[in-house]
Amino acid sequence: MFTYKVTVATGTSYYSGTNNYIYVTLIGEGRTSQRTNLDKWLQNDLERGAVDEYEIKSEKDLGSIWLVQLDKETFLVEDNWFCRYVTVQTPSGETLHFPCYRWLTEDVTICIREGAAKRPSDDKLPVFQSHRQKELEERQKLYRWKVWKHKVTKCIDAETEDDLHPDVKFDNDKRSDFESSLHIALGELFLKKFVNMFGNSWNNLESFQRIFWRVKSPTGNFVVSHWKEDWFFGYQFKNGCNPCLIEKCREIPKKFPVTNDMVCKSLGGSTLQQEIQKGNIFIVDYKILDGVPGNVIRGNQQYIAAPICLLYQDPENRLMPIAIQLGQTPGFNNPIFLPSDSENAWLLAKIWVRSSDFQLHQIVSHLCGTHLLGEAFCVATLRQLPAVHPVFKLLTPHTRYTLEINTRARSDLLGKNGVIARVVASGGAGQDVIAQKAFQSFTYRTMCLPHNLVKRGVEGLREYYYKEDGLQLWFAINKYVRGIAGLYYKSDQEVLDDNELQAWLKDLVQEGFQELPGIEIPVTFHTRDELIMFITMVIFTCSAQHAAVNNGQYDWCCWVPNSPCTMRQPPPTNKDEISTEHLMETLPDMSQSAVQMAFTWHLGRPLPNKVLLGCFDEDYFTEEGAKKVIAEFQEELKQIEREIQARNEGLPLKYQYLQPSSIENSISI
């Protein structure tokens, strides 16, 4: 009689355990064990967080254990079970690890492979080839592409989160936190009484304190004290929650007829042309907003501008705004605002820029640039890479919860009756137009941070901490990816010959990015370097880039005048007689302000039980070589953390969004 010791680990989140019958069968080299019920009489096994041990006996040696089969039978009521992993100790003393991390629902049967990553060419035996094929066929039925909006990325075919398979849904802890947080925001921030005050303007700028007094954000408090100051306005283009738009100005656009006489006082005795040649003039152009229809909220027209803002990097490394035009077409009714204008005129011009920045941040940098890209990467990975594939093991921690958060966003946030439609100027038809324009301008190179920075010409932009920290993280991720890829792909030819890997890229480009003809992603990996660069971009997008544009939302938007979600009056056509009353009638009303605070807190708050970049609660890789590469990556992230902390010690306003301790592995909020 041969005895196999089997250890079964149940998930740690609420309701992971089960009272249903769970059976295990060991499938070995030519022999199969008896189907064994994992039910110890009068013992509470398979409970949440449990690691239970069992013995499976066989009259004959099973040989090499190829697969572990798990199946579930309902007892009285349906009770799903989440399996983390199974280990098998053979009679010879060898211990094999079988990662699972899947739900068993209804009367289902699954087979899991031993943890060593395998490319298709590594599996010579028909049983393994068949297992790979069957797994992908099942996944392609579960995870289907769907067109959400034309001219944007495709998404998962699910109307609500209830349509998703349990393997990609929130666990119960996450779901409970997510669904309660918006209600907490309205209560904790003392906003309830303002939510129904639609159309009521604030009396003056100080009145916004009525919804701000419980704010616990140190950065938010700093914003309140400095938001009117020109240096702080410019600082936000570098290190605010949307640090992706600023570009070097190589020449003044004809549509923005700024003259040297207009700005010479702001340049400290230099000329505009001299400062352009020195690389000290920068520009932010919101041309993507030109022609976008403003939202209509409860019958009231909201307004969007497409401003152009010129900035000067002064000798103190401050980024100072020197000219603002609120529309794309120059003319008498589209004046150029200057720091020398009246206080209200210059302030209103800057507020318009900040409101335009809010629109592009939410839809372009955040939604399109991280969430929708991340979802496409996730769907293609599920459809084309079996769990044993090294690239699946590498990417799956960075896809955690993305399908559910995006599905919820489409129905709850971006839908017809969602928050965006109720309070944001670009809600409704406007958000679709912006997303379509944005995606038509996306290219693979602009999705890669080093190339993006070069294209925007911001290598010489000083105290640009998003750039500094982002590049450190990019190269750390690249080194990590290179280390893992090097274990499984020894040559370019091995990359080229991996049919599953090539199918993954092809599915992503031809299906997920089908409506983005200018994306410029090749449909084939020819070299290891191409593969490494692409996977680096995927992981960076789903972790660091999302942190950079997500985590600071509340910090920078909680003081509503600094980042208005909407504007209730059209852009001014002249610079004369801009009163405080006009300012207040233009800014969001009491209701819109309250909701802006609530949903930016909801989206940008620190999350409980988050899994940080480089932390892998699920051990998909079991080989020592891969574990060594992971450990080196984790050490490098710790070093980056120390360097950022040391740098921040000397700053009046710390930049913390790209500290590894602030970055989640995946897009889950």
C-alpha positions, 0 to 999 in steps of 0.5 A: 500500500502506498500512502500520499499525504495531501495538504489542502489550503482554503482561502482566507477571505470571508466565506472561502470555506465550505460545508459541501463535499470536496473530493480529490483524485491524484492523476499519476503516470498511467494510474489514478488514485481513488476519488477521496472525500475530504471530510473528516467526520466530526471535524471542521475542515475546509474552513476559512484559512484552514490548512488540512492534511489528508492521506490518500492510499493506493495499492500501486505506485502512481508514478509521477503525479501529473494532475490533482483533480478537485470536485465538489458536490452540493450538500443541502445548499450550494456553498462555494469553496476557494482553494489556495493550493494543494501539496502532495507528499509522495511515498518517496518523500518528494513534496509537490506544490499545486497552485490553485487560487480558484473557486469551486462553484456548484458541482464543478471539477477542476484539474490543476498542474504542479507549480513549475511554469511550462511553455507549450514546447515544454509539454511533450505528453498528450495529457499536458497538451490536452490539459492546456487546450481544454483550460483555454477553451473553457476560459474563452467561453467564460471571458469574451470580448465586447464593444463598450464604446466605438473607437475605444478598447474592448472590454469584458462581456459583462453587464454587471459584476454578477455576470463575472465568474467568481475567480475574477470577482472581489472577495467578500471583504473587498466587496463589503468595503467597496459598497460601504465606502461611498456612504461612509464618505457622505457621513464622515465628511458631513456632506449629507445636508449638501447633496440635495442643494442643487443649484445653490451657489456658495457665497464666497470661496471661504464658504467651501470650508463648510464641506472641508472641515473634517478633511484629514489629508495633509496635502489637502490642507496644503492645497487650501493654503496655497491653491491661488499661488502661481508656483503651486498652480504650476507644481500640480502639472509636475506632481499632482494627480495628473502629471502626464500632460505637460510638454516642452514648448519648442515653439509658440503655436500659431493658435496661441499668439503670445508675444514677448511683450505680454510675458517679459515681466514674468521672465525676469529680464529674459525673452520668450525666445531665449527661454524656449532655446534654454528649454525653460518654457513648457506648455499644456494644451487641452485641445482634446476638449475642443468641441466636446459637448458640455453635460446638462444636469437637471436641465442646467447646461454645464461648460467645458473649455479647451485652454492652452497654458504656457509656463516658465521654469524659473531659476528657483525651479518653480513652474510659473504660469505666464499666459493662459488662453481658454479656447483653441481659436484666437480672437477678440472673444478669446483673450490671453490672460496674464498674471498682470491682469486683475486678481479675479480674472487671473484666478478664474483663468487658472480655475478654468485650466484646473477644471479642464485638467479634472476632465482629462485626468478622470477620463484620459489619464485615469480611465483610458490610460490605466483602467481600460488598458489594464482590462484589455491586458487582463481579458487577453491573458485569461483567454490565451494563457493557461495557468501553467504558462510563465507569462500567466504566472507573471501577469496574473497578480497584476490583473486582480480585481480589475474586471470587477472594478471596471464593470462596476465603473461602467454601470455605477460611475460612468453609466447614464445615472452614474456619479459622472453624469450627475456632477461632472461637466464632461459626463454623458456624451462628453465622456465618450467623445473624450475617450474616443479622441484619447484612444485615437492618439494613444501609441505603444511608445507613449504607453512606455514611460521612458519614451513618453517622457522623451516625446514630451520633452520633459527630461529637463523639467526639474523637481518632477518627482513623477518622472524621477520615481516613475523611471526608478520603478520602470527600470526595477520592473524591467529588471524583474521581468527580464529575470523571470523571462530569462528563466524560460526563454533562452533565445529569441527563437523560443519567444517566436515559437511560443504559440500561446504567447503569440496568440496572447499578443494577437488577441490583444491587438486584433480584438482588444485594440481592434478599434485603435488602428494607430496603437502601433503594437506589432502582432508578433513578438520576434525577440526577447527584448520585445517581450520584456519591454511589452510586459514591463509596460503592462505591469507598470501600467497596472501598478505604478501608473495607476497609483500615480493618477489614482492615489492623489485624487482626494488630495488635489480635488477635495478643495473644490475650487482647485479642481472643479468637476464642472463649471456652470457658466461659459468661459469669459470672453473678456478680462474686465469686471470679473466679480466674486459673484461671477466666480461663485456662479461659475464654480460647482454648486453646493450639491456638486461640490459635496459629491465631488468630495465624496467620490474622489475620496471613495476612489483615492482613499487608502484601501484595506488589505491591499496587495502592494507591488512586489508582494505576492500572496499567491505563490504562482511560481514555485521554482527556486530561480523564480523565487530568487528573482522575486526576492531581488525585485522586492529588495530593489523596491525597498531601496527605492522606498528608502530613497524616496523617503529620504528625498521627501524629508526635505520637501515642504510637500511630500510626493508619495504616490510612487513610493512602493508602499503606496502602489498596489499590484493591480488596478482594484479601485 
